[in-house]
Amino acid sequence: MDVSERIRFFREQKGITVNKLATLAGISQSFLREIELGNKKPTVETVSLICDALNITVKDFFDDGVQSALLDDELIQQIYRLSPEQRERLGEFLKAL
């Protein structure tokens, strides 16, 4: 899977629009759309901004295992969609069990 497909995959898994991701990443909506369409190639810095906006590491972005887990496990999909604050609360809840 190429970078543009990965961006689209993670954005869709997160359940956010191109406009929302572009705003969160601090890049233009049209530039992000061109990246997702494969018409433009993002720099490493842009990929990093997009990963930050998606709350994933650059390592996880390129890790095929992360994508497979998201495709194969409904619970992991639900956790992935949580905000960082919600993940933290979930972690605290699980530690309390």
CYANA upper distance limits for C-alpha pairs under 8 A (distance plus 0.5 A):
  1 MET  CA      5 GLU  CA      6.50
  1 MET  CA      6 ARG  CA      6.91
  2 ASP  CA      6 ARG  CA      6.70
  3 VAL  CA      7 ILE  CA      6.67
  4 SER  CA      8 ARG  CA      6.84
  4 SER  CA     35 ILE  CA      6.17
  4 SER  CA     36 GLU  CA      4.98
  4 SER  CA     37 LEU  CA      7.27
  4 SER  CA     38 GLY  CA      6.25
  4 SER  CA     41 LYS  CA      8.43
  5 GLU  CA      9 PHE  CA      6.47
  5 GLU  CA     36 GLU  CA      6.99
  6 ARG  CA     10 PHE  CA      6.62
  6 ARG  CA     61 PHE  CA      7.74
  6 ARG  CA     62 PHE  CA      8.44
  7 ILE  CA     11 ARG  CA      6.48
  7 ILE  CA     36 GLU  CA      7.22
  7 ILE  CA     50 ILE  CA      8.34
  8 ARG  CA     12 GLU  CA      6.50
  8 ARG  CA     36 GLU  CA      6.58
  9 PHE  CA     13 GLN  CA      6.61
 10 PHE  CA     14 LYS  CA      6.59
 10 PHE  CA     54 LEU  CA      7.91
 11 ARG  CA     15 GLY  CA      6.77
 11 ARG  CA     16 ILE  CA      6.33
 11 ARG  CA     17 THR  CA      7.70
 11 ARG  CA     18 VAL  CA      8.15
 11 ARG  CA     21 LEU  CA      7.78
 11 ARG  CA     54 LEU  CA      7.60
 12 GLU  CA     16 ILE  CA      6.65
 12 GLU  CA     17 THR  CA      8.08
 13 GLN  CA     70 LEU  CA      8.36
 13 GLN  CA     77 GLN  CA      7.60
 13 GLN  CA     80 TYR  CA      8.15
 13 GLN  CA     81 ARG  CA      7.57
 14 LYS  CA     54 LEU  CA      7.81
 14 LYS  CA     80 TYR  CA      7.25
 14 LYS  CA     81 ARG  CA      5.43
 15 GLY  CA     81 ARG  CA      7.64
 16 ILE  CA     20 LYS  CA      6.66
 16 ILE  CA     21 LEU  CA      7.11
 17 THR  CA     21 LEU  CA      6.74
 18 VAL  CA     22 ALA  CA      6.49
 18 VAL  CA     29 GLN  CA      6.92
 18 VAL  CA     32 LEU  CA      7.42
 18 VAL  CA     33 ARG  CA      7.27
 19 ASN  CA     23 THR  CA      6.67
 19 ASN  CA     29 GLN  CA      5.80
 20 LYS  CA     24 LEU  CA      6.66
 21 LEU  CA     25 ALA  CA      6.49
 21 LEU  CA     50 ILE  CA      7.79
 21 LEU  CA     53 ALA  CA      7.07
 21 LEU  CA     54 LEU  CA      8.02
 22 ALA  CA     26 GLY  CA      6.39
 22 ALA  CA     27 ILE  CA      5.56
 22 ALA  CA     28 SER  CA      6.20
 22 ALA  CA     29 GLN  CA      5.67
 22 ALA  CA     32 LEU  CA      6.78
 22 ALA  CA     50 ILE  CA      8.28
 23 THR  CA     27 ILE  CA      6.84
 23 THR  CA     28 SER  CA      7.69
 23 THR  CA     29 GLN  CA      7.93
 24 LEU  CA     50 ILE  CA      8.36
 24 LEU  CA     53 ALA  CA      5.74
 25 ALA  CA     49 LEU  CA      5.65
 25 ALA  CA     50 ILE  CA      5.69
 25 ALA  CA     52 ASP  CA      7.64
 25 ALA  CA     53 ALA  CA      5.63
 26 GLY  CA     49 LEU  CA      8.01
 27 ILE  CA     31 PHE  CA      7.51
 27 ILE  CA     32 LEU  CA      7.59
 28 SER  CA     32 LEU  CA      6.86
 29 GLN  CA     33 ARG  CA      6.60
 30 SER  CA     34 GLU  CA      6.65
 31 PHE  CA     35 ILE  CA      6.74
 31 PHE  CA     40 LYS  CA      8.15
 32 LEU  CA     36 GLU  CA      6.69
 33 ARG  CA     37 LEU  CA      6.64
 34 GLU  CA     38 GLY  CA      6.72
 34 GLU  CA     39 ASN  CA      5.65
 34 GLU  CA     40 LYS  CA      6.00
 35 ILE  CA     39 ASN  CA      6.32
 35 ILE  CA     40 LYS  CA      5.23
 35 ILE  CA     41 LYS  CA      6.43
 35 ILE  CA     42 PRO  CA      7.10
 42 PRO  CA     46 THR  CA      6.14
 42 PRO  CA     47 VAL  CA      6.80
 43 THR  CA     47 VAL  CA      6.82
 44 VAL  CA     48 SER  CA      6.63
 45 GLU  CA     49 LEU  CA      6.76
 46 THR  CA     50 ILE  CA      6.69
 47 VAL  CA     51 CYS  CA      6.56
 47 VAL  CA     58 VAL  CA      8.00
 48 SER  CA     52 ASP  CA      6.64
 48 SER  CA     57 THR  CA      8.45
 48 SER  CA     58 VAL  CA      6.76
 49 LEU  CA     53 ALA  CA      6.72
 50 ILE  CA     54 LEU  CA      6.69
 51 CYS  CA     55 ASN  CA      6.49
 51 CYS  CA     56 ILE  CA      5.70
 51 CYS  CA     57 THR  CA      6.47
 51 CYS  CA     58 VAL  CA      6.56
 51 CYS  CA     61 PHE  CA      7.57
 52 ASP  CA     56 ILE  CA      6.60
 52 ASP  CA     57 THR  CA      7.53
 55 ASN  CA     84 PRO  CA      7.88
 56 ILE  CA     60 ASP  CA      6.83
 56 ILE  CA     61 PHE  CA      7.20
 57 THR  CA     61 PHE  CA      6.68
 58 VAL  CA     62 PHE  CA      7.01
 59 LYS  CA     63 ASP  CA      6.63
 60 ASP  CA     66 VAL  CA      6.69
 61 PHE  CA     66 VAL  CA      8.16
 63 ASP  CA     67 GLN  CA      7.53
 64 ASP  CA     68 SER  CA      6.74
 65 GLY  CA     69 ALA  CA      6.60
 66 VAL  CA     70 LEU  CA      6.77
 67 GLN  CA     71 LEU  CA      6.72
 68 SER  CA     72 ASP  CA      6.48
 69 ALA  CA     73 ASP  CA      6.22
 69 ALA  CA     76 ILE  CA      7.42
 70 LEU  CA     74 GLU  CA      7.79
 70 LEU  CA     76 ILE  CA      6.39
 70 LEU  CA     77 GLN  CA      5.73
 70 LEU  CA     80 TYR  CA      8.48
 71 LEU  CA     77 GLN  CA      8.06
 73 ASP  CA     77 GLN  CA      6.88
 74 GLU  CA     78 GLN  CA      6.81
 75 LEU  CA     79 ILE  CA      6.74
 76 ILE  CA     80 TYR  CA      6.51
 77 GLN  CA     81 ARG  CA      6.99
 78 GLN  CA     82 LEU  CA      7.36
 79 ILE  CA     87 ARG  CA      7.55
 82 LEU  CA     86 GLN  CA      6.09
 82 LEU  CA     87 ARG  CA      6.43
 83 SER  CA     87 ARG  CA      6.70
 84 PRO  CA     88 GLU  CA      6.69
 85 GLU  CA     89 ARG  CA      6.81
 86 GLN  CA     90 LEU  CA      6.60
 87 ARG  CA     91 GLY  CA      6.59
 88 GLU  CA     92 GLU  CA      6.76
 89 ARG  CA     93 PHE  CA      6.63
 90 LEU  CA     94 LEU  CA      6.65
 91 GLY  CA     95 LYS  CA      6.65
 92 GLU  CA     96 ALA  CA      6.80
 93 PHE  CA     97 LEU  CA      7.26
